[in-house]
Amino acid sequence: MSALIEVVTDIDAPPSVVFGLELDMDVHAASLAGSDETATTSTGKRQVGLGDEVTFRARHFGIVWRMTSRITAYEPPHRFVDEQVRGPFRAMRHEHRFDELQDGRTRMTDRMTVRAPLHSVVVPYLRRLLVKRAAHVKLLSEA
């Protein structure tokens, strides 16, 4: 069974700023520092683009997890999608949307579809991670 997790965050910055921060793997790792998150790109660059892969390593539930995702859609500065190619989930697709609001602000929407074992534990945990990451990106975007 698949679950949809959606987190919406309004940010006082234009979409181009928020989009750039979301693609920065150093920002990603810093947003989840409590789990010792690292993100290594297939290109060796901090920012990812279409077709690039990122291997994440982090400690969750006391276990070190590895997951590799590929950027499968890339429409700057409005949208990109990453999908798991190797990792702990049966499937994972994460769409990142950046809609410009009338006042120059951005509505960032994370839509993650996941099929995972221990669904009732994993889905709320992933929601908390997405909320934490969004708060970090909001803070950096508005600085």
N, C-alpha and C positions, 0 to 999 in steps of 0.2 A: 504494500500500500504506500502510495506517495503522499507526502504532506507538503503543503504550501506554507511558507513562512514569509510574511510581509512586514517590513519596517519602513515607515515613512518619517523623514526628518526634514524640516524646513531650515534652511541655512541662509544667513545674511552675507552671501557672496554669489558672484555670477557662476553659471554652470561650468565655464572653462576652468575656473580655479578648483572647484569641487571635483570635476572629472579628473584633472591632473593629479590631485592628491589621492584619489581612489586607485589610480593606476601605479602609484609609487609603492614599491614593495618594502622600502624602509619605513614608510608611514604605516603600512599594514602590520609589520612586525612590532612596531612601537605601540600600536593600538591594543595589542594583545600580549604585552610584555609579561603579564602575570603567568602566562602559560609557556614562557620561554620560546615563543614563536620565532621561527626563522622562515624566510622566503627566498629561495634561490631561483633566479630566472634562467631560462635556456640560452639567453643571449648574453648573460653577464651584466646587463644593464638594470638600473633601478626601475625604470618604467617599462611596462609591457605594452605590446600592440597585437594586432591580429595575427593569430597563428602561434604566438609565443606560449611557452609552457612555464609554469611556476611550480616548484616543489616546496610544499610547506612541511615543516616539522614542528611539532608542539606537544606539550604534555597536557593531556586532558584525562580526568578520572584516574590520575596516577600512572597513566600509560603513555609512552611516547608513540605518537601517530605520525604517519607520513601520507601525504596526498599530493598528487600531481594534477593540476588543472590546465586546460588550454583555453586561450581566448578565441572564441568561435564566432563572435560578432563584435564589430568595432565601428561605432558611428559617433566620432567626436563632435561636439562635447555633450552629446545627448544620451548615449547608451553604449554599454558593452556587456558581453555575456562571457562567463567562464563556466566550463564544464569539467567535471572530474574525468580523467582518463585512467588513473590508477589511484586506489585508496580504499578507505574503510567502508564507504557507502556502496549500496547496490547501484545507485545513481545519484548524481547531484548536479543541478543546473542553477546558476546564480546570475540573474539579470540585474544590472545596475542601471537605473534610469535617472536622468538629471533634467527636470523640466523647469524652464525659466518662468518665474512668477512675474506679475506686472511691475513690481517694484524693484526688479533687478536681482531678486533673491532666487534661490534654487530650492525646488522640492526634490530631494533625493529619495528614491524608492528602491529598496532592496527586495527582490522577489526570489526566494530560494525554494526550489522544489527538490525534495530529498526522499530517497527510499533507503531506509537504514534499519539494521537490527536494533532491538531495544528502543523502538520508535517512541514510546511514551516517556523515555528519559532523554533521548538524543534531541528530539525536536524542541522542547523547552530550553535545553542547554544551548542549542544553536541560535535560538531567538535572542537569548541573553548576550551571546557573543556578537551578534549583528547589531544590537542596540548599543553595546559598549563601543564597537568599532565606529558606528555612526556618530556617537557623541565625540569621539576623538577627532574624526574628520571635521565635524562642525566646529570644534574648538580651534583647530588649525586654520580652517577656511576663514573664520571670522577674526583671526588675529591681525 
